[in-house]
Amino acid sequence: MSTLAGWLDCPIGEIPVGTVLSRMVGAVPLGRDNPHTRSTSTEALATSAPEAKGQHSATDALWAAIVGQPRWITPELAALAGREGHAQALRQAYRTHGADLFRHLRGSFAIAVIDRLARRLLLAVDRLGIETLCWSGPQSGGVVFGSTTDIVRAHPGVASSVSEQAVFNYLYFGISPSPGTIYREHRKLLPAQYLLYEQGRAQNGFYWEMPYREPTGKRVSKLTQELMRSLRGAVVRATGTRDPASLGAFLSGGLDSSTVAGLLSERTRGHAKTFTIGFSHDQYDEVQYAEVAARHFGSEHHNYYLTPEDVAAALTMVARAFDEPFGNSSVVPAYYCAKLASEQGVKLMLAGDGGDEIFAGNSRYVDQQILGLYSQIPSGMRTYLIEPIVMGLPGLDHWTIGGKARRYIRRARLAMPERMETGNFYGSAVLSEVFTAEALSAIDPDDPLANLREAYKRTRSGSTLHRMLHLDLKITLADNDLRKVTGACHMAGVEVAYPFLDDDVVEFSAEVPASLLIRGMNRRWFFKHAIRDFLPKETLAKKKHGFGMPYMEWPRENRRLREIAVDCADGLKGRGYLRPDFLQTMVEDESGTYDALVWDIMMLELWFRERAAATHAASDSKVVA
């Protein structure tokens, strides 16, 4: 994992620049308890005054750093990157094009450019948010930036206080959604977003947007050819000239992972390695589907059966590895899958993430399409006929069909994207029974919905499906699943690439009409049609699952996980966010009402403990120094 760190115009007092940079670089968790984690390289830039020195020549007025897997589409810049590295290409692109350089840059990347003569700082991340970049504007002035909040908070001029709103947002989503962070003073760049700081002011903007187009006029057969060509090109670009023996793929047995595994096998002429996690719970286990795909493509396949003991052993490591509390439980099976790959000599894993968000693979897209049909009924009929009968007739809830009809109307009457959140506990609970009075006074319950509305509406397409996909590219993919898989691979010491998020594939997906993405009530219709001759029929018929694990059942069934959950709930009681009686009720409940909440609570408290331990260790090292 490579990271960025640095600042512009942010005073550091008498502390040497190199010391501050070392602290920031040292804030990246290297998994001291994990032998699979390899070293982290960091690009560092810094200037607090005109004469300040970072890791670059003091006579050089332009500093530039870039991490990730960038791709220059301008031949001159691509050639320069090949000769002298991507940082030199970035410097040249900035000299020639300024902040318009992104027209020439593709791939996954995070960049930082400091123009010392102009006192200007440019930060940005790639179109899909595969790489991350955080920043803070301290009261003393300037901007401090880093790939993680841990890096930013290591700068002596930056305050880092956990806000009540951030805790609420974490519990609502299970992650800390961008542009906010768990810290009041820190921000994250969104996908395709840049930050430009000059003359003491910072401003954000987007250099790219998803180019949804309706319709394209292309035949389905033509679109099918273009899909396979773009996916094959994505796998070629992701693997480059690497040794086939060092390549592997996550394989859950679903459409996306099977497609990626198949293309990797095709690329390596049958020498690909594939990896799957199994479970003793039949409803979660997908080994049989993964093995069907592995046999079909002739990959060297490996399975690992995850146990509750494995989960308990990984919890602290996960809390340490993530710079913000992270509640997606499937990070644990993803880690053990990547760890198994590392043990087999794999250096780069290919993942199928992103396919659902560009080709409409999530069931909620069809659910919302069904709910949207209600608005097509004439308003007069809805207002004066249907609703008075369905909502007003006494005793209708006692009939199964009557109860369903009422629930349907209640949801259908809500605006998008709010109606997607009707099942969220923290959106429907009486918050005064969950949060302390002090915490609740500092919480805006509408803030999570405002976050969803911003991403949902920030697209020129008027299609409800396109807007849902656009929202998921941000909240489901960039904020959640990419952080999960990238973090899991970092913990295991392997790199990861996402062929479905290759720029060519993503731009192609925007050309597929919404009417083909979902046909009738069949989600992923076009994608399934396009790959019907590539995947085995069992894969095409399989229901969507992924690397989910029994995170609700195991804390109740396994003594060790139960003890950790109770201990974490006890720890949170003293932090002032959640009511102690709510936490006690949650861990004592045997009905399953709060099962979905326990994991998030557990990971929040473990994260607090790991950050406290890291801060204490840093303080001790400063004293020794």
Secondary structure as UniProt FT lines:
FT   STRAND          2..8
FT   TURN            13..14
FT   HELIX           17..26
FT   TURN            32..33
FT   TURN            35..36
FT   STRAND          41..47
FT   TURN            50..51
FT   TURN            58..59
FT   STRAND          62..72
FT   HELIX           75..84
FT   HELIX           86..97
FT   HELIX           98..104
FT   STRAND          105..115
FT   TURN            116..119
FT   STRAND          120..125
FT   TURN            127..128
FT   STRAND          134..136
FT   TURN            139..140
FT   STRAND          143..146
FT   HELIX           149..153
FT   TURN            156..157
FT   HELIX           164..173
FT   TURN            178..179
FT   TURN            184..185
FT   STRAND          187..188
FT   TURN            191..192
FT   STRAND          193..198
FT   TURN            199..200
FT   STRAND          201..206
FT   HELIX           220..239
FT   TURN            240..241
FT   HELIX           244..246
FT   STRAND          247..250
FT   HELIX           255..267
FT   TURN            268..270
FT   STRAND          273..278
FT   TURN            282..284
FT   HELIX           287..297
FT   STRAND          300..305
FT   HELIX           308..321
FT   TURN            329..330
FT   HELIX           331..343
FT   TURN            344..345
FT   STRAND          348..350
FT   TURN            353..354
FT   HELIX           355..359
FT   HELIX           363..372
FT   HELIX           373..376
FT   HELIX           379..381
FT   HELIX           382..386
FT   HELIX           387..392
FT   TURN            394..395
FT   HELIX           396..398
FT   HELIX           400..412
FT   TURN            416..417
FT   HELIX           418..421
FT   TURN            422..423
FT   HELIX           425..428
FT   HELIX           431..433
FT   HELIX           437..440
FT   TURN            441..442
FT   TURN            445..446
FT   HELIX           447..457
FT   HELIX           464..472
FT   HELIX           473..481
FT   HELIX           482..492
FT   STRAND          495..497
FT   HELIX           499..501
FT   HELIX           503..509
FT   TURN            510..511
FT   HELIX           514..517
FT   TURN            520..521
FT   TURN            523..524
FT   HELIX           525..530
FT   TURN            531..534
FT   HELIX           537..541
FT   TURN            551..553
FT   HELIX           554..557
FT   HELIX           559..573
FT   HELIX           580..588
FT   TURN            593..594
FT   HELIX           595..624
//
